[in-house]
Amino acid sequence: MALTILVTRKSVIKRGAGLWDITLNLTCTEGGLEKINRDFSTHYGADQDPELIIKKLQTVMQEAISDYKAEQVVLNHAKLTAGITYLNANLMG
């Protein structure tokens, strides 16, 4: 199932003359369930190109999404499922 991705503005805080901290939120849902909900912050100076800031944030957000997908591959691997079944059948209390 594909992730539904939503990026929203969370905050802008002025840190000094021509310097701000920008925080965006990344929320990803799958099958109606929230899977990722993370804030991503960056510094922004008045002399910087906003497009470069957005591309930087895109890179780190995409890494978070890719990490989640890789984790799901391991979590849902048939051998992990078989191993858990084995443990449940063979552990004694």
ZISUL-V542999 format. One record per residue. N is the residue number from 1. RES is the residue in one small letter. PSI is psi in radians with two decimals (* if undefined). Layout:
# ZISUL-V542999
n-><N	N>
res-><RES	RES>
psi-><PSI	PSI>
This chain:
# ZISUL-V542999
n-><1	2	3	4	5	6	7	8	9	10	11	12	13	14	15	16	17	18	19	20	21	22	23	24	25	26	27	28	29	30	31	32	33	34	35	36	37	38	39	40	41	42	43	44	45	46	47	48	49	50	51	52	53	54	55	56	57	58	59	60	61	62	63	64	65	66	67	68	69	70	71	72	73	74	75	76	77	78	79	80	81	82	83	84	85	86	87	88	89	90	91	92	93>
res-><m	a	l	t	i	l	v	t	r	k	s	v	i	k	r	g	a	g	l	w	d	i	t	l	n	l	t	c	t	e	g	g	l	e	k	i	n	r	d	f	s	t	h	y	g	a	d	q	d	p	e	l	i	i	k	k	l	q	t	v	m	q	e	a	i	s	d	y	k	a	e	q	v	v	l	n	h	a	k	l	t	a	g	i	t	y	l	n	a	n	l	m	g>
psi-><2.45	2.60	2.48	2.16	2.35	2.18	2.29	2.74	2.34	-0.90	2.77	2.17	2.18	2.22	-0.19	-3.03	1.99	0.36	2.24	2.71	2.18	2.30	2.21	2.66	2.36	2.12	2.26	2.31	2.71	2.12	0.54	-0.03	2.38	2.20	-0.60	2.34	1.66	2.55	2.49	2.19	2.65	2.74	2.54	2.17	2.58	-0.40	-0.03	2.69	2.06	-0.54	-0.66	-0.64	-0.78	-0.74	-0.63	-0.79	-0.65	-0.74	-0.85	-0.56	-0.73	-0.64	-0.72	-0.72	-0.78	-0.69	-0.78	-0.80	-0.70	-0.69	-0.69	-0.59	-0.80	-0.81	-0.65	0.15	2.41	-0.64	-0.55	-0.74	-0.76	-0.68	-0.69	-0.72	-0.75	-0.84	-0.75	-0.58	-0.39	-0.14	2.47	2.46	*>
